[in-house]
């Protein structure tokens, strides 16, 4: 009976930058407006995106939001596809790729 493993979110929340490089990166990320908030908070928009939406008209804001959602979804699909194709170990598949 082992104790349950900590989840990824608890690991991320309890992370403390140790090295100088980690501290620099953490400081830049904390001060940046372009870092997206956690999914549970708000609507998944960064502070810069939220400010830009406030400056636009309602219709422009809806269109921009649709574009952002679409581009994030496409990036996610491409990442998933690359992950799946990267796991293929078939010799025949890799030979066919080289021929293309």
N, C-alpha and C positions, 0 to 999 in steps of 0.2 A: 503494500500500500504506500504508493508514493504520493506526495502532495501534488495538487494540480499545478500544471505549468502556467506561468503568467501569460496573459494575452498580449498581443502586439501593442494594443493601445496603452496598457499599463506600462509596458517597457518604454514606449515613446514618451509618455508623460513623465516618467521618472528619470529620463536621460539627463545627465549633467555633463556639459562639455568639459573635457579634462585638458586636452592639449591646447596649445596656443592657436593652432589652425581651427580646431573645433570651436573655440571661443570666438574667434573672428567671424566665422560663418554664422554662428548663433546670433551675434550682435547684428550682422547685416540682415538676417532674416527677420529679427524682431523689429528693426527700424523700417523695413520695407513695407510699402502699401500694397505691393503686388503679390504678396503671399496670400493664398486662399485660406479662408477660415476653415475650421473643422466642419464636417458635414452636418453635425447636429445643431450648430449655431447658424443663425441667419439663413441665407439661401444659397450658400456655397459660392459667394462672390468675394473677390478681394476688395479691399478698401478703395483702391484706385478705380476698379470697375463700378463700384457702388456710386462713387462721386461722379463718374462719367455718365451714368444712367440718370442721375438727378439733374444734370445739365441739359439732357435731351428732352424732346417732346415725348409724350406717352407712346405714340406709334413708333418713333425711332428707337425708343428704349426696348419695346417689345421685339422689334426686328433684331436689334443688337443682341438681346438675350437669346433669341432663337439661334442666331449665328454662333454664339459662344457655346450653347448646348450642343449644337450640331458638330462643331469642330472638336469639342471634348469627346463626344461619342465616337467620332471617326478615329481620333487618336487612340481611344481605348480599343476599338475594333482592330486597328492595325497592330497594336501591341499584342493583343490576344492571338492574332493570326501569326505574327512573327514567333511568338512563344510556341505555338503548336507546330509550326514548320521546323523550328529549331530542335524539337524533340524527335523528329523523324530520323530513324537510324537505318532505314532501308538502303541497301547498296544500289538497287535498281533505281530508286527515286533520285539519288544523288548523281547517278550516271546520266539520267534524263535531264537533270538541271544543267549539267556541264554541256550537253549537246545543244541546248537552246542558245 
